[in-house]
Amino acid sequence: MIAVLFAVGLSILLWSLLARRFGEWRVAPAIVLAGAGVITSAILGIDLAESLYSPVTERVVEMILALLLFVDATEVRGGLLGRDRRGALRLVLIALPLSLIGATILGWLVLPTTMFAVCLMIACAVMPTDLSPHGTLFGNSMVPERIRHLLNVESGYNDGVVAPIFVFGLALVEGHGTEAGFGHATIAAIESAGISLLVGVGVGLLAAFLANAALRTGLTSDRALGITVLMTALLSYGLATIAEGNGFVAAFVCGIVYRLTRDQGLHGSELEFVEDVAILCNLLVWFAFGLVLDYVFDAGVLWSTTTLVAVCAVTVLRFVPVQLSLLGSDYGRRDRNLIACMGPRGTASIVFGLLAWTRVAGDDVDDASLILIVVAWTVALSLIVYSVAAVLLAARQKEPA
């Protein structure tokens, strides 16, 4: 463990010292840290079985997901759904559900599992998009600002939308897919969602009220409020968990409420601290992903149905639903193609996969391994595809007109 901590610390240090140069080369931080994780695992011969089974791992994973969902919710600009409400609604309420349905059905048809709930959990893990690993790509001037904004809004919301469905899938697995288990899972999911909603709204309103009052009376500063933002995310997670709700769903709702009720919105300095913490969490997750990728790698996997699901998740299961959802919108064919092609997977998918492992492995280690493998290869494929796309776009941008 000490060797792993040294390796992750050294990797993050080296990335931070060379961050600008990596940016110029269009090398995403995710590539650097994931690669470091793979190398560390290969050199040290790490066995992750005990660590992945640990209850501590489950809590750490949940807390990281709660923080990232909270940050996603606070980063949406231009109102509740951004500046293009109709476009955002089309992507979140039409394209995302169609993608989830398609991925679930495909998994049910080709994956070696007898549980529909496992396919549902895989779909929830592999379909949400995340722009953070590829900021160099989506900051490229060849991608119109309107499209970048829409994709940011979609990325900010889709993790939170699928989280309750993912929880429902977990409850189904724990009920072993029986008829009684389905009824119990449905009731448990509704109760959990209600508790999470109440906690998220309550904590968000209270934290925003206290932050507004503290600023008006000169008791604090924007910079210090960064700690308030971080603690608000963790408190909403903790209270929802204690109340037997879902902590990361509560954190997502809390982030939306806090952002909407803060006077004049959240200021840049207020978010700097929590964004730095979120970046550090992302780097740690990507290093862990490298460890997991080496752990689950098997040459046979490359020619199995798990690879088929991963390829489809990154391509057709993203492209077709987005195209269908944007029909009749004011986006032209070129813009629709661009939006449909840009759907990288990232930290949330990894965290969903790790969380599924920690919860499912106790009941069925084969299904748990299946989830982890599909998620690992989907994220790895996405990372490679969009890293190459970033380099190609950068090269085209440098070409003379």
Order of alpha helices (4+ residues) and beta strands (2+ residues): alpha-alpha-alpha-alpha-alpha-alpha-alpha-alpha-alpha-alpha-alpha-alpha-alpha-alpha-alpha-alpha-alpha-alpha-alpha
